[in-house]
Amino acid sequence: MRMRILEISVGAFILAGILALIGLALNVSGLSMSNAGDTYTVYARFENIGGLTPRSKVTMSGVTIGKVTNIDLDTDQLVARVTMEINGDVDFLSIDSSASILTAGLLGEKYIGISVGAEEEYLGSGDYIEDTQSALVLEDLVGKFLFNEVSE
Amino acid sequence: MDRLALLGRAGLDKLAAFGRSSMILFQSLIAKPQPVMMFPLLIQQIYFVGVLSLVIIVVSGLFIGMVLGLQGYTILVDYGSEQAVGQMVALSLVRELAPVVTALLFAGRAGSALTAEIGLMKATEQLSSLEMIGVDPLRRIIAPRFWAGFICLPILAAIFAIVGIYGGAIVSIDWLGIYDGSFWANMQNSVDFGEDVVNGLIKAIVFGFVVTWIAVFQGYDCIPTSEGISQATTKTVVYSSLAVLSLDFILTAVMFGEL
């Protein structure tokens, strides 16, 4: 009987551990099974990424459709190159879509917003989004404002 | 000259102890494992090492999560970004506090008990008797305890993290009035399963390995007197705490730092 109680409590302990792990996976890290489907990779060059980081989200009309996986320097054109993984079911981004780096709230995280163009051809894996708009850097804005003031 | 010789001898002693501990590790785990015979013993040790540590882990996890929520709120509310409390609580728990604090508590609660138990077995010559009747004490006594610690610590760390996060959620959502949608959404946006949760668990596994190894070796290697056992128990707690904290820095640098 003693052994039986022992076994039951050990079983419950292991089960609690597994449940905690599932809780961490689903509730805390927001891992969802449906999202693990296929993705395709799209690149975009930006003059200034201004605080965009890998794992930032990529959105279209505010809906998350992918994430930033890598940011490196394009050594040919000397601008930043952002690698994005777009969910496979979003396959209707036309080749003249534009990508811009936006900020959630005033001081919030940076993310990429994509707005779709009018072309009939669609972006595939490995394509570049040509029309990009860099992050707004506060110092630049202040600089422009001061310059305008002076020139008037 | 004598001083120099003493220093050299102390160094050699440490080296010999390290060698002995590696031999114990090898002989009890790798050489000729007997999973079938060991299983009931393992269950028993998981009960002693894991299930009985559950209460202290849950209680400290709850309070650490609540404190994190409270502290994070009072700082972040100045910047008007108190929604980030969930993110802060979850990341600091999953990445750092759950494995480290669990390992420290585990060293104090279970590691010291392991050392004292094995040390007393040695002092009362139970280990020698086992050898006399042809049972290898390394496989009968040491191996199941080792595996139990190895299995239990990641489970305890996962429980610690989840309890702590819910403790933080209670404080910040129910008491401080943060909107619960943004609390969870911020958390889920910033915590990555592969990057944060899995790395935290890897840390816990490493700590479990180190803490149990130190505890078991100190017990097996202690001077078989009451004074020796007390020294060995102290050493277990001190060495495991130091090992956990320094290993944590190394692991963090490898996993999250850009070294």
Interface residues (C-beta under 8 A of the other chain):
Chain A: M3 L6 E7 S9 V10 A12 F13 I14 A16 G17 A20 L21 G23 L24 A25 N27 V28 S29 G30 L31 R55 K57 L107 G108 E109
Chain B: P40 I43 Q44 I46 Y47 G50 V51 L54 Y79 S81 A90 V94 C152 P154 I155 L156 A158 I159 A161 I162 V163 I165 W184 M187 Q188 N189 V191 D192 F193 D196 V197 L201
